[in-house]
Amino acid sequence: MGYFFVVLAIMAEVGATLALRAATDGRPRFYGIVVVGYVTAFVALTIALRQGIPLGVAYGIWAAAGVAATAVAAHFLFSERLTPRMLAGIGVIVVGVLLVELGAVH
């Protein structure tokens, strides 16, 4: 159940970050989504930690998946560049998260 809250934290943070980008493009109504999204992300991450997910695992997955998902979504929503080097970086992030997760298993 803890991983559900990690995924919720990722989705909320990515949504908030994308809303922040939209708000800075002259759409200030998106600032409300930014606030709700970031608060939701931190509350969900807190719940995940309380449910026993190790901090290094929860934070690593949350931060890395957030960076990767935000880069990909920004490419499609805002036509931001997604270069081969960036795609390689996303691949490294995925491998890093898997290594942290597998390293946490006893």
Rosetta constraint file for C-alpha pairs under 8 A:
AtomPair CA 1 CA 5 HARMONIC 7.10 0.50
AtomPair CA 1 CA 48 HARMONIC 7.91 0.50
AtomPair CA 1 CA 51 HARMONIC 7.54 0.50
AtomPair CA 2 CA 6 HARMONIC 6.61 0.50
AtomPair CA 2 CA 47 HARMONIC 7.22 0.50
AtomPair CA 2 CA 48 HARMONIC 4.43 0.50
AtomPair CA 2 CA 49 HARMONIC 7.31 0.50
AtomPair CA 2 CA 51 HARMONIC 5.34 0.50
AtomPair CA 2 CA 52 HARMONIC 6.98 0.50
AtomPair CA 2 CA 53 HARMONIC 6.25 0.50
AtomPair CA 3 CA 7 HARMONIC 6.20 0.50
AtomPair CA 3 CA 48 HARMONIC 6.56 0.50
AtomPair CA 3 CA 53 HARMONIC 7.51 0.50
AtomPair CA 4 CA 8 HARMONIC 6.17 0.50
AtomPair CA 4 CA 48 HARMONIC 7.79 0.50
AtomPair CA 5 CA 9 HARMONIC 5.99 0.50
AtomPair CA 5 CA 44 HARMONIC 5.05 0.50
AtomPair CA 5 CA 45 HARMONIC 6.25 0.50
AtomPair CA 5 CA 47 HARMONIC 6.63 0.50
AtomPair CA 5 CA 48 HARMONIC 5.27 0.50
AtomPair CA 6 CA 10 HARMONIC 6.25 0.50
AtomPair CA 6 CA 44 HARMONIC 6.55 0.50
AtomPair CA 6 CA 45 HARMONIC 5.72 0.50
AtomPair CA 6 CA 48 HARMONIC 5.98 0.50
AtomPair CA 6 CA 58 HARMONIC 6.45 0.50
AtomPair CA 6 CA 61 HARMONIC 7.67 0.50
AtomPair CA 6 CA 62 HARMONIC 6.38 0.50
AtomPair CA 7 CA 11 HARMONIC 6.20 0.50
AtomPair CA 7 CA 62 HARMONIC 7.51 0.50
AtomPair CA 8 CA 12 HARMONIC 6.06 0.50
AtomPair CA 8 CA 41 HARMONIC 6.93 0.50
AtomPair CA 8 CA 44 HARMONIC 6.36 0.50
AtomPair CA 9 CA 13 HARMONIC 6.02 0.50
AtomPair CA 9 CA 40 HARMONIC 6.69 0.50
AtomPair CA 9 CA 41 HARMONIC 3.93 0.50
AtomPair CA 9 CA 42 HARMONIC 6.68 0.50
AtomPair CA 9 CA 43 HARMONIC 7.71 0.50
AtomPair CA 9 CA 44 HARMONIC 5.15 0.50
AtomPair CA 9 CA 45 HARMONIC 5.68 0.50
AtomPair CA 9 CA 62 HARMONIC 6.91 0.50
AtomPair CA 10 CA 14 HARMONIC 6.06 0.50
AtomPair CA 10 CA 41 HARMONIC 6.69 0.50
AtomPair CA 10 CA 62 HARMONIC 5.43 0.50
AtomPair CA 10 CA 63 HARMONIC 7.73 0.50
AtomPair CA 10 CA 65 HARMONIC 6.82 0.50
AtomPair CA 10 CA 66 HARMONIC 5.60 0.50
AtomPair CA 11 CA 15 HARMONIC 6.00 0.50
AtomPair CA 11 CA 41 HARMONIC 7.72 0.50
AtomPair CA 11 CA 66 HARMONIC 7.73 0.50
AtomPair CA 12 CA 16 HARMONIC 6.04 0.50
AtomPair CA 12 CA 37 HARMONIC 4.72 0.50
AtomPair CA 12 CA 38 HARMONIC 6.51 0.50
AtomPair CA 12 CA 40 HARMONIC 6.13 0.50
AtomPair CA 12 CA 41 HARMONIC 5.15 0.50
AtomPair CA 13 CA 17 HARMONIC 6.08 0.50
AtomPair CA 13 CA 37 HARMONIC 5.74 0.50
AtomPair CA 13 CA 38 HARMONIC 5.53 0.50
AtomPair CA 13 CA 40 HARMONIC 7.82 0.50
AtomPair CA 13 CA 41 HARMONIC 5.40 0.50
AtomPair CA 13 CA 66 HARMONIC 6.85 0.50
AtomPair CA 14 CA 18 HARMONIC 6.11 0.50
AtomPair CA 14 CA 66 HARMONIC 5.77 0.50
AtomPair CA 14 CA 69 HARMONIC 6.89 0.50
AtomPair CA 14 CA 70 HARMONIC 5.62 0.50
AtomPair CA 15 CA 19 HARMONIC 6.06 0.50
AtomPair CA 15 CA 33 HARMONIC 7.88 0.50
AtomPair CA 15 CA 34 HARMONIC 7.59 0.50
AtomPair CA 15 CA 37 HARMONIC 6.38 0.50
AtomPair CA 16 CA 20 HARMONIC 6.09 0.50
AtomPair CA 16 CA 33 HARMONIC 6.05 0.50
AtomPair CA 16 CA 34 HARMONIC 4.22 0.50
AtomPair CA 16 CA 35 HARMONIC 7.15 0.50
AtomPair CA 16 CA 36 HARMONIC 7.48 0.50
AtomPair CA 16 CA 37 HARMONIC 4.61 0.50
AtomPair CA 16 CA 38 HARMONIC 5.96 0.50
AtomPair CA 17 CA 21 HARMONIC 6.42 0.50
AtomPair CA 17 CA 34 HARMONIC 6.70 0.50
AtomPair CA 17 CA 70 HARMONIC 7.38 0.50
AtomPair CA 18 CA 22 HARMONIC 6.33 0.50
AtomPair CA 18 CA 70 HARMONIC 7.07 0.50
AtomPair CA 18 CA 73 HARMONIC 7.92 0.50
AtomPair CA 18 CA 74 HARMONIC 7.06 0.50
AtomPair CA 19 CA 23 HARMONIC 6.02 0.50
AtomPair CA 19 CA 30 HARMONIC 5.46 0.50
AtomPair CA 19 CA 31 HARMONIC 6.96 0.50
AtomPair CA 19 CA 33 HARMONIC 6.30 0.50
AtomPair CA 19 CA 34 HARMONIC 5.73 0.50
AtomPair CA 20 CA 24 HARMONIC 6.24 0.50
AtomPair CA 20 CA 30 HARMONIC 6.72 0.50
AtomPair CA 20 CA 31 HARMONIC 6.43 0.50
AtomPair CA 20 CA 34 HARMONIC 5.79 0.50
AtomPair CA 21 CA 25 HARMONIC 6.55 0.50
AtomPair CA 22 CA 26 HARMONIC 7.25 0.50
AtomPair CA 22 CA 27 HARMONIC 6.10 0.50
AtomPair CA 22 CA 30 HARMONIC 6.62 0.50
AtomPair CA 23 CA 27 HARMONIC 4.42 0.50
AtomPair CA 23 CA 28 HARMONIC 4.74 0.50
AtomPair CA 23 CA 29 HARMONIC 6.82 0.50
AtomPair CA 23 CA 30 HARMONIC 5.04 0.50
AtomPair CA 23 CA 31 HARMONIC 6.01 0.50
AtomPair CA 24 CA 28 HARMONIC 7.18 0.50
AtomPair CA 29 CA 33 HARMONIC 7.94 0.50
AtomPair CA 30 CA 34 HARMONIC 6.48 0.50
AtomPair CA 31 CA 35 HARMONIC 6.43 0.50
AtomPair CA 32 CA 36 HARMONIC 6.28 0.50
AtomPair CA 33 CA 37 HARMONIC 5.77 0.50
AtomPair CA 34 CA 38 HARMONIC 6.17 0.50
AtomPair CA 35 CA 39 HARMONIC 6.15 0.50
AtomPair CA 36 CA 40 HARMONIC 5.97 0.50
AtomPair CA 37 CA 41 HARMONIC 6.06 0.50
AtomPair CA 38 CA 42 HARMONIC 6.31 0.50
AtomPair CA 39 CA 43 HARMONIC 6.16 0.50
AtomPair CA 40 CA 44 HARMONIC 5.96 0.50
AtomPair CA 41 CA 45 HARMONIC 6.10 0.50
AtomPair CA 42 CA 46 HARMONIC 6.08 0.50
AtomPair CA 43 CA 47 HARMONIC 6.28 0.50
AtomPair CA 44 CA 48 HARMONIC 6.22 0.50
AtomPair CA 45 CA 49 HARMONIC 6.28 0.50
AtomPair CA 45 CA 58 HARMONIC 7.35 0.50
AtomPair CA 45 CA 59 HARMONIC 7.94 0.50
AtomPair CA 46 CA 50 HARMONIC 6.25 0.50
AtomPair CA 47 CA 51 HARMONIC 6.21 0.50
AtomPair CA 48 CA 52 HARMONIC 6.74 0.50
AtomPair CA 48 CA 53 HARMONIC 5.90 0.50
AtomPair CA 48 CA 58 HARMONIC 7.36 0.50
AtomPair CA 49 CA 53 HARMONIC 5.01 0.50
AtomPair CA 49 CA 54 HARMONIC 6.50 0.50
AtomPair CA 49 CA 55 HARMONIC 6.45 0.50
AtomPair CA 49 CA 58 HARMONIC 7.18 0.50
AtomPair CA 53 CA 57 HARMONIC 6.84 0.50
AtomPair CA 53 CA 58 HARMONIC 6.05 0.50
AtomPair CA 54 CA 58 HARMONIC 6.09 0.50
AtomPair CA 54 CA 104 HARMONIC 7.83 0.50
AtomPair CA 55 CA 59 HARMONIC 5.79 0.50
AtomPair CA 56 CA 60 HARMONIC 5.70 0.50
AtomPair CA 56 CA 100 HARMONIC 7.66 0.50
AtomPair CA 57 CA 61 HARMONIC 6.04 0.50
AtomPair CA 57 CA 97 HARMONIC 7.82 0.50
AtomPair CA 57 CA 100 HARMONIC 6.22 0.50
AtomPair CA 57 CA 101 HARMONIC 5.88 0.50
AtomPair CA 57 CA 104 HARMONIC 7.18 0.50
AtomPair CA 58 CA 62 HARMONIC 6.00 0.50
AtomPair CA 59 CA 63 HARMONIC 5.85 0.50
AtomPair CA 60 CA 64 HARMONIC 5.86 0.50
AtomPair CA 60 CA 97 HARMONIC 6.31 0.50
AtomPair CA 60 CA 100 HARMONIC 7.50 0.50
AtomPair CA 61 CA 65 HARMONIC 5.67 0.50
AtomPair CA 61 CA 97 HARMONIC 5.81 0.50
AtomPair CA 62 CA 66 HARMONIC 5.86 0.50
AtomPair CA 63 CA 67 HARMONIC 6.25 0.50
AtomPair CA 64 CA 68 HARMONIC 6.29 0.50
AtomPair CA 64 CA 93 HARMONIC 5.98 0.50
AtomPair CA 64 CA 94 HARMONIC 7.55 0.50
AtomPair CA 64 CA 97 HARMONIC 7.05 0.50
AtomPair CA 65 CA 69 HARMONIC 5.86 0.50
AtomPair CA 65 CA 93 HARMONIC 7.73 0.50
AtomPair CA 65 CA 94 HARMONIC 7.70 0.50
AtomPair CA 66 CA 70 HARMONIC 5.83 0.50
AtomPair CA 67 CA 71 HARMONIC 6.19 0.50
AtomPair CA 68 CA 72 HARMONIC 6.35 0.50
AtomPair CA 68 CA 90 HARMONIC 5.56 0.50
AtomPair CA 68 CA 93 HARMONIC 7.55 0.50
AtomPair CA 69 CA 73 HARMONIC 5.96 0.50
AtomPair CA 70 CA 74 HARMONIC 5.86 0.50
AtomPair CA 71 CA 75 HARMONIC 6.30 0.50
AtomPair CA 71 CA 82 HARMONIC 7.26 0.50
AtomPair CA 72 CA 76 HARMONIC 6.70 0.50
AtomPair CA 72 CA 82 HARMONIC 7.20 0.50
AtomPair CA 73 CA 77 HARMONIC 5.92 0.50
AtomPair CA 73 CA 78 HARMONIC 7.99 0.50
AtomPair CA 74 CA 78 HARMONIC 5.14 0.50
AtomPair CA 74 CA 79 HARMONIC 6.57 0.50
AtomPair CA 74 CA 80 HARMONIC 5.79 0.50
AtomPair CA 75 CA 79 HARMONIC 4.66 0.50
AtomPair CA 75 CA 80 HARMONIC 4.40 0.50
AtomPair CA 75 CA 81 HARMONIC 5.93 0.50
AtomPair CA 75 CA 82 HARMONIC 6.18 0.50
AtomPair CA 76 CA 80 HARMONIC 7.41 0.50
AtomPair CA 82 CA 86 HARMONIC 5.99 0.50
AtomPair CA 82 CA 87 HARMONIC 6.83 0.50
AtomPair CA 83 CA 87 HARMONIC 6.29 0.50
AtomPair CA 84 CA 88 HARMONIC 6.14 0.50
AtomPair CA 85 CA 89 HARMONIC 6.22 0.50
AtomPair CA 86 CA 90 HARMONIC 6.27 0.50
AtomPair CA 87 CA 91 HARMONIC 6.30 0.50
AtomPair CA 88 CA 92 HARMONIC 6.28 0.50
AtomPair CA 89 CA 93 HARMONIC 6.18 0.50
AtomPair CA 90 CA 94 HARMONIC 6.28 0.50
AtomPair CA 91 CA 95 HARMONIC 6.33 0.50
AtomPair CA 92 CA 96 HARMONIC 6.01 0.50
AtomPair CA 93 CA 97 HARMONIC 6.13 0.50
AtomPair CA 94 CA 98 HARMONIC 6.24 0.50
AtomPair CA 95 CA 99 HARMONIC 6.17 0.50
AtomPair CA 96 CA 100 HARMONIC 6.24 0.50
AtomPair CA 97 CA 101 HARMONIC 6.07 0.50
AtomPair CA 98 CA 102 HARMONIC 5.96 0.50
AtomPair CA 99 CA 103 HARMONIC 5.85 0.50
AtomPair CA 100 CA 104 HARMONIC 6.27 0.50
AtomPair CA 101 CA 105 HARMONIC 6.85 0.50
